[in-house]
Amino acid sequence: MDELEGTLRGHIGLIEEALDRIEGTATEADRGKKTAEYYGKRGREERYLTLRGIEYSQCSQPPTLPRPDLDALGVSYRRIPILSIGRDIYCDTRLILEKLEERFPNGALSATEGDQKAVEKLLEKWTIDGGVFLRASQLIPAETPLLKDPKLTKDREDYTGRSWAKVDIEKIRPEALAEMRDMFHFLETTLLADGREWILRTERPSLADIESIWPMHWLVDLKGALPANIISAKQYPKVFAWIGRFKNAIASARSKHPKPSSLQGADAVKRITMADFAEPEGDIDEVDPLGLKKDQTVQVHPIDTGFRHVDQGRLVSLTMKEIVLESATKDGTSVTRLHFPRHGFRVYGAREGANAKL
C-alpha cells in the first residue's frame, strides 16, 4: 500500500443500477457482490482508489431517489458517488480525483509534463463533454430488465431529461453504436497505434488511462451491448488488449490491498457531521465575472444531467476551478461544505434562480 498521509472516511455510494437490474441474473443473496463487481468495472473512483491503495469506507445508496442519507447531510445533488473527507463533501468524479491527487501526492497517477497533462485533460473532457459516456449509456441492451422497471426509468428520465422508454432507446441504439465504433477506432489508430501499454507510456495505468477507458471497459463486459461483428477484439485488437491489461492491473491491486469497510447510513452521517473540515474555508475570486460575494446565499446545480436538483447555501469560496458552499444538515445541528467543479455547473445568487436556469 502507498504510504499515504491518512485514511479517507465517508465515501458515499458507488451504486447507480445494480447488476441484477441490468442482466436479470442476480439473487438477493449475491446482489451486493454483483453490484460491487459491476461498479468495479464502471466507476472511475473505485478504480482509482484501488490502484492507489487508499483506504476508505463506503456507504452504498439506493439506485433511485430518495436517498435519505444524502438528505440528512443537506445534499440535494443527485449524482453518485460523492466523496467526503471530514465535513467537506466533494461532488462530481472529476473534482473527486483532482482532490485525491492533491491530498495524497505520494504515488499520484496524474501527469507531470505539460503535454501529457494536456492529453490527460482532453481525454477527461472527451469521455464526458465529448459524448462518449452518453453514447455508452445508450447502448444498454433494450431487452434488459432495467427497461421494464417503471420506477427506475422514471428516475432516469428525471436524471437525464430524456425519454427512457424502450422504443426510444431502441431507436437511438444504431446511432450510438456508430458513434462508439468511431471512438474505438480513434484509440486504435492514434494513441494505441504504436503498441504502447498505457496511454502516456507509463509503467502502470495513469489517470489518463482511467479517464479514457471506463466507458469502453464497462461496455465490453456488459452482455449484449456491443455486437461482435462491429466492435470486438477482431476489429480493435489494441483497444481490447489495453482493456485486458487494465483489468489485470485492477485485479492485481485489489489483491494487495484491504477491501473498503462498509458503513450504514446513520453511521456515515454521524462520522461526517462530527468530523472537522478537511480544508480551510477559502476565498472569492475578486475578478470573477459573476460578481458573487462571500457569504452570499447561492444555488448550484449541474448543467448536463441532474439539473433539477439544486443545492443552496452560503458561498464560502469561488475560484476558476471550484465552487464551495456551506449547507446546513437536515436536522440543523451541523453544517457541511459542498464542493463542485466550476466546469459543468451553474452558480448564481439565490434570488436570481428563476432567470439563471433559462
C-alpha positions in Angstrom: 0.0 0.0 0.0 1.2 3.5 -0.8 2.4 5.4 2.3 -0.3 7.9 2.3 -0.8 10.6 4.9 -4.1 9.5 6.2 -7.2 7.4 5.7 -10.3 8.5 3.8 -13.6 8.2 5.5 -17.1 8.7 4.3 -17.0 7.7 0.6 -20.7 7.8 -0.1 -22.2 5.5 -2.6 -20.9 3.6 -5.6 -24.3 2.4 -6.9 -26.5 3.6 -9.7 -28.0 0.5 -11.3 -27.4 -2.9 -9.6 -26.1 -5.6 -11.9 -29.2 -7.8 -11.3 -31.3 -5.0 -12.8 -29.1 -4.9 -15.9 -28.7 -8.6 -16.5 -31.6 -10.1 -14.5 -29.5 -12.9 -13.1 -28.6 -12.0 -9.5 -30.5 -13.2 -6.5 -30.9 -11.3 -3.2 -28.1 -13.4 -1.7 -25.5 -12.3 -4.2 -26.8 -8.8 -5.0 -24.2 -7.0 -3.0 -21.4 -9.0 -4.6 -22.7 -8.5 -8.1 -23.2 -4.7 -7.5 -19.6 -4.3 -6.3 -18.3 -6.3 -9.2 -20.4 -4.3 -11.7 -19.2 -0.9 -10.4 -15.6 -2.1 -10.2 -15.9 -2.2 -14.0 -17.6 1.2 -14.4 -16.7 3.6 -11.6 -13.5 5.7 -12.0 -13.4 6.4 -8.3 -13.2 2.8 -7.3 -10.6 2.0 -9.9 -8.5 5.0 -8.8 -8.7 4.1 -5.1 -7.8 0.5 -5.9 -4.8 1.4 -7.9 -3.6 3.9 -5.3 -4.2 1.6 -2.4 -6.0 4.3 -0.4 -8.1 3.0 2.5 -11.6 4.3 2.7 -15.1 3.4 3.9 -18.1 3.3 1.7 -21.9 3.7 2.3 -23.9 2.3 -0.6 -27.0 4.2 -1.7 -30.3 3.2 -3.3 -30.3 3.0 -7.1 -33.1 5.6 -7.3 -34.3 8.6 -5.3 -34.9 9.3 -2.5 -31.6 8.9 -0.7 -32.2 9.7 2.9 -28.5 9.6 3.9 -27.7 12.4 1.5 -30.8 14.3 2.5 -29.7 14.1 6.1 -26.3 15.7 5.1 -28.1 18.6 3.4 -27.1 17.4 -0.1 -29.6 17.9 -3.0 -27.1 16.9 -5.7 -28.4 13.6 -7.0 -25.4 12.0 -8.8 -23.4 9.4 -7.0 -20.8 8.6 -5.9 -19.7 11.6 -3.8 -16.7 11.7 -1.5 -16.4 13.2 1.9 -13.1 13.9 3.7 -14.3 15.2 7.1 -17.1 17.6 6.7 -16.0 18.5 3.2 -18.2 16.8 0.6 -16.9 16.6 -3.0 -19.4 16.2 -5.9 -18.5 15.1 -9.4 -15.9 12.5 -10.2 -13.6 15.0 -11.9 -13.3 17.1 -8.8 -13.0 14.0 -6.6 -10.0 12.6 -8.5 -8.3 16.0 -8.5 -8.7 16.4 -4.8 -7.4 13.0 -4.1 -4.3 13.7 -6.2 -3.7 16.9 -4.4 -4.3 15.5 -0.9 -2.2 12.3 -1.4 0.6 13.2 -3.7 2.9 10.3 -2.9 2.1 7.8 -5.6 -0.1 10.1 -7.6 -1.3 9.0 -11.0 -1.7 12.3 -12.8 0.7 13.5 -15.5 3.6 15.8 -14.6 4.7 17.1 -18.0 2.8 19.9 -19.8 2.0 18.0 -23.0 0.9 14.9 -21.0 -1.2 17.0 -18.7 -3.0 18.3 -21.8 -3.6 14.8 -23.1 -5.0 13.7 -19.7 -7.3 16.7 -19.5 -8.5 16.3 -23.1 -9.3 12.7 -22.5 -11.3 13.6 -19.4 -13.3 16.1 -21.4 -13.7 13.7 -24.3 -15.4 11.0 -22.3 -17.9 13.4 -20.7 -18.2 16.6 -22.7 -17.4 14.8 -26.0 -20.3 12.4 -25.6 -18.5 9.1 -25.0 -20.4 8.3 -21.8 -23.7 9.5 -23.2 -23.4 7.1 -26.2 -22.2 4.3 -23.9 -25.3 4.7 -21.8 -27.5 4.5 -24.9 -26.1 1.0 -25.6 -27.7 -0.7 -22.6 -29.5 -3.6 -24.3 -33.1 -2.9 -24.9 -34.2 -6.3 -23.6 -32.7 -5.9 -20.1 -34.9 -5.9 -17.0 -33.8 -2.4 -16.4 -36.1 -1.1 -19.1 -39.1 -3.0 -17.6 -38.8 -1.2 -14.2 -41.1 1.9 -14.4 -39.7 3.3 -11.1 -36.1 3.2 -12.4 -36.9 4.5 -15.9 -38.9 7.4 -14.4 -36.0 8.2 -12.1 -33.5 8.1 -15.1 -35.8 10.4 -17.1 -35.7 12.9 -14.2 -31.9 12.5 -14.1 -31.1 12.8 -17.8 -34.1 14.9 -19.1 -34.7 12.4 -21.9 -37.1 9.5 -22.5 -36.1 6.1 -21.3 -39.0 4.3 -23.0 -37.9 1.1 -24.6 -39.0 2.2 -28.1 -36.9 5.4 -27.8 -33.8 3.5 -26.6 -34.1 1.0 -29.5 -34.4 3.9 -31.9 -31.2 5.7 -30.8 -29.1 2.5 -30.4 -27.8 2.3 -34.0 -26.7 5.9 -33.9 -25.0 5.3 -30.5 -23.3 2.2 -31.8 -21.9 4.1 -34.9 -20.5 6.8 -32.6 -19.0 4.2 -30.2 -17.3 2.4 -33.1 -15.7 5.7 -34.1 -14.4 6.1 -30.5 -12.8 2.6 -30.6 -11.4 3.4 -34.0 -9.9 6.7 -32.7 -8.0 5.0 -29.9 -6.9 2.0 -32.1 -5.4 4.3 -34.8 -3.9 7.1 -32.7 -2.9 6.8 -29.0 -2.6 3.0 -29.0 -1.4 2.5 -32.6 2.3 2.2 -31.7 1.6 -0.7 -29.4 2.2 1.1 -26.1 0.8 -0.5 -23.0 -0.5 2.7 -21.4 -1.7 6.0 -22.9 1.2 8.1 -21.6 3.8 5.3 -21.9 3.9 4.9 -18.1 5.0 1.8 -16.3 1.5 1.4 -14.8 -2.0 2.8 -15.5 -2.1 6.6 -15.1 -5.0 9.0 -14.7 -5.1 9.4 -18.5 -5.9 5.6 -18.7 -8.6 5.8 -16.0 -10.2 8.9 -17.7 -10.4 7.3 -21.1 -11.0 3.6 -20.5 -14.0 3.4 -18.2 -16.9 3.7 -20.7 -15.4 1.1 -23.0 -14.3 -1.2 -20.1 -17.9 -1.1 -18.9 -19.4 -1.8 -22.4 -17.1 -4.7 -23.2 -18.3 -6.5 -20.1 -22.0 -5.6 -20.5 -23.6 -8.6 -22.2 -25.3 -7.7 -25.4 -24.1 -4.1 -25.6 -21.5 -4.4 -28.4 -22.3 -6.6 -31.4 -19.2 -8.8 -32.1 -19.4 -8.1 -35.9 -19.0 -4.4 -35.3 -16.9 -3.9 -32.1 -14.7 -6.7 -30.9 -11.0 -7.7 -30.4 -11.0 -8.7 -34.1 -11.6 -5.2 -35.3 -9.8 -3.4 -32.5 -7.2 -5.7 -31.0 -5.1 -2.9 -29.5 -8.0 -1.4 -27.6 -9.2 -4.7 -26.3 -5.6 -5.7 -25.3 -5.4 -2.3 -23.4 -8.7 -3.1 -21.6 -7.4 -6.5 -20.7 -4.2 -5.1 -19.2 -6.2 -2.6 -17.2 -8.5 -5.4 -15.8 -5.4 -7.3 -14.8 -3.8 -4.2 -13.1 -7.0 -3.6 -11.1 -7.2 -7.3 -10.1 -3.6 -7.3 -9.0 -4.0 -4.1 -7.0 -7.2 -5.3 -5.4 -5.5 -8.5 -4.2 -2.8 -6.5 -2.4 -5.0 -4.0 -0.5 -7.7 -4.4 2.1 -11.3 -4.1 1.0 -13.1 -0.9 1.9 -15.2 -1.1 5.1 -18.9 -0.6 4.8 -20.9 1.9 6.8 -24.6 2.0 7.5 -26.2 5.3 6.5 -26.7 6.6 10.1 -23.1 5.8 10.9 -21.8 7.6 7.8 -23.8 10.7 8.6 -22.6 10.7 12.2 -19.0 10.4 11.2 -19.2 13.1 8.7 -21.1 15.7 10.7 -18.9 15.1 13.8 -15.6 15.5 11.9 -13.6 18.6 11.3 -13.3 20.3 8.0 -10.5 19.0 5.8 -9.9 22.3 4.1 -9.7 25.9 5.1 -12.7 28.0 4.1 -11.2 29.6 1.0 -11.8 33.0 -0.7 -13.8 34.5 -3.5 -12.0 35.5 -6.8 -12.3 39.3 -6.7 -12.4 39.5 -10.5 -14.7 36.6 -11.1 -17.1 37.5 -14.0 -20.2 36.5 -11.9 -19.6 39.2 -9.3 -20.8 37.0 -6.4 -19.8 37.9 -2.9 -18.5 35.8 0.1 -21.4 34.8 2.4 -24.0 35.4 -0.2 -26.7 32.8 -0.5 -26.3 31.0 -3.7 -27.7 28.0 -5.6 -25.7 25.4 -7.6 -26.7 22.7 -10.0 -25.2 20.7 -12.9 -26.0 21.8 -16.4 -26.0 18.4 -18.2 -27.8 15.8 -16.0 -29.4 16.0 -12.6 -30.0 19.7 -13.1 -33.4 19.7 -11.5 -31.8 19.1 -8.1 -30.4 22.3 -6.7 -28.2 22.9 -3.7 -28.4 26.1 -1.7 -26.1 27.6 0.9 -23.7 30.3 1.9 -20.9 30.9 -0.6 -17.6 30.4 1.1 -15.2 30.0 -1.9 -15.3 30.6 -5.6 -12.2 30.1 -7.8 -11.6 29.4 -11.5 -11.9 25.7 -10.8 -14.2 25.3 -7.8 -17.4 26.4 -6.1 -17.8 25.8 -2.4 -20.9 26.5 -0.4 -21.8 25.8 3.2 -25.1 23.9 3.7 -27.0 23.0 6.9 -27.8 19.4 7.7 -31.4 18.4 7.6 -31.7 18.4 11.4 -30.0 21.8 11.6 -27.4 20.6 14.1 -24.3 20.9 11.8 -23.1 22.2 8.5 -21.1 20.7 5.7 -19.2 22.3 2.8 -20.2 21.1 -0.6 -17.6 21.3 -3.3 -18.4 21.4 -7.0 -16.2 21.9 -10.1 -16.7 25.1 -11.9 -16.9 23.4 -15.3 -20.3 21.8 -15.9 -22.0 23.6 -13.0 -24.0 26.8 -12.7 -23.9 29.0 -9.6 -26.0 32.1 -9.0 -27.4 34.3 -6.3 -30.5 32.6 -4.8 -32.8 35.4 -5.8 -31.7 35.1 -9.4 -32.6 31.4 -9.7 -35.7 31.8 -11.8 -33.8 33.6 -14.6 -30.4 31.8 -14.2 -31.9 28.5 -15.3 -33.3 29.8 -18.6 
